[in-house]
Amino acid sequence: MGWSTIPKVITGVKALSKIKGGKSISDWKNKASLSKLKTAGDAAVQRIKETAKSLNKLNETLKKQKKILDK
């Protein structure tokens, strides 16, 4: 069995051609950008939650200070 007995199925492949059922480059780029946007949105929500928690702590501290000063 040598190379001469194997039938030649693939005669050539075009550069940057899309394989049947595969995604195009623009599809991959769209998916990547959507993923980045989701990640950025999640990070923003997390920062807002942390800021709210810090502001609540500050509010409690200020209330305690006001009680001390009013005495």
C-alpha positions as a Markdown table, in Angstrom:
| # | Residue | x | y | z |
|---|---|---|---|---|
| 1 | Met | 0.0 | 0.0 | 0.0 |
| 2 | Gly | 1.6 | 3.2 | -1.1 |
| 3 | Trp | 0.5 | 6.7 | -1.8 |
| 4 | Ser | -0.5 | 5.8 | -5.3 |
| 5 | Thr | -3.4 | 3.5 | -4.1 |
| 6 | Ile | -5.0 | 6.2 | -1.9 |
| 7 | Pro | -7.7 | 8.1 | -3.8 |
| 8 | Lys | -7.3 | 11.8 | -4.0 |
| 9 | Val | -10.4 | 13.2 | -2.3 |
| 10 | Ile | -9.3 | 16.8 | -1.5 |
| 11 | Thr | -7.8 | 18.4 | -4.5 |
| 12 | Gly | -7.4 | 21.9 | -3.0 |
| 13 | Val | -8.6 | 24.2 | -0.3 |
| 14 | Lys | -9.2 | 27.9 | -0.8 |
| 15 | Ala | -7.5 | 30.2 | 1.7 |
| 16 | Leu | -9.9 | 31.7 | 4.3 |
| 17 | Ser | -12.8 | 29.7 | 2.9 |
| 18 | Lys | -15.7 | 28.8 | 5.2 |
| 19 | Ile | -16.2 | 25.1 | 5.8 |
| 20 | Lys | -19.8 | 23.9 | 5.6 |
| 21 | Gly | -21.5 | 24.4 | 8.9 |
| 22 | Gly | -18.7 | 26.5 | 10.3 |
| 23 | Lys | -18.9 | 30.1 | 11.4 |
| 24 | Ser | -17.5 | 33.0 | 9.4 |
| 25 | Ile | -15.0 | 35.4 | 10.9 |
| 26 | Ser | -17.6 | 38.1 | 11.3 |
| 27 | Asp | -19.7 | 35.6 | 13.3 |
| 28 | Trp | -16.8 | 34.9 | 15.6 |
| 29 | Lys | -16.0 | 38.6 | 16.1 |
| 30 | Asn | -19.7 | 39.3 | 16.9 |
| 31 | Lys | -19.7 | 36.6 | 19.4 |
| 32 | Ala | -16.5 | 37.8 | 21.0 |
| 33 | Ser | -17.7 | 41.4 | 21.2 |
| 34 | Leu | -21.0 | 40.3 | 22.8 |
| 35 | Ser | -19.1 | 38.3 | 25.4 |
| 36 | Lys | -16.9 | 41.3 | 26.2 |
| 37 | Leu | -20.0 | 43.5 | 26.6 |
| 38 | Lys | -21.6 | 41.0 | 28.9 |
| 39 | Thr | -18.4 | 40.8 | 31.0 |
| 40 | Ala | -18.2 | 44.6 | 31.2 |
| 41 | Gly | -21.9 | 44.8 | 32.2 |
| 42 | Asp | -21.4 | 42.2 | 34.9 |
| 43 | Ala | -18.3 | 44.1 | 36.2 |
| 44 | Ala | -20.3 | 47.4 | 36.3 |
| 45 | Val | -23.1 | 45.8 | 38.2 |
| 46 | Gln | -20.6 | 44.4 | 40.7 |
| 47 | Arg | -19.0 | 47.8 | 41.2 |
| 48 | Ile | -22.4 | 49.4 | 41.8 |
| 49 | Lys | -23.2 | 46.8 | 44.4 |
| 50 | Glu | -19.9 | 47.5 | 46.2 |
| 51 | Thr | -20.4 | 51.2 | 46.0 |
| 52 | Ala | -23.9 | 50.9 | 47.5 |
| 53 | Lys | -22.5 | 48.8 | 50.3 |
| 54 | Ser | -19.8 | 51.4 | 51.1 |
| 55 | Leu | -22.4 | 54.2 | 51.0 |
| 56 | Asn | -24.6 | 52.3 | 53.4 |
| 57 | Lys | -21.7 | 51.9 | 55.8 |
| 58 | Leu | -20.8 | 55.6 | 55.5 |
| 59 | Asn | -24.5 | 56.5 | 56.2 |
| 60 | Glu | -24.5 | 54.4 | 59.4 |
| 61 | Thr | -21.3 | 56.0 | 60.5 |
| 62 | Leu | -22.6 | 59.5 | 59.9 |
| 63 | Lys | -25.8 | 58.7 | 61.8 |
| 64 | Lys | -23.7 | 57.5 | 64.8 |
| 65 | Gln | -21.5 | 60.7 | 64.7 |
| 66 | Lys | -24.6 | 62.8 | 64.6 |
| 67 | Lys | -26.0 | 61.1 | 67.7 |
| 68 | Ile | -22.7 | 61.6 | 69.5 |
| 69 | Leu | -22.7 | 65.3 | 68.5 |
| 70 | Asp | -26.3 | 65.9 | 69.5 |
| 71 | Lys | -25.7 | 64.7 | 73.1 |
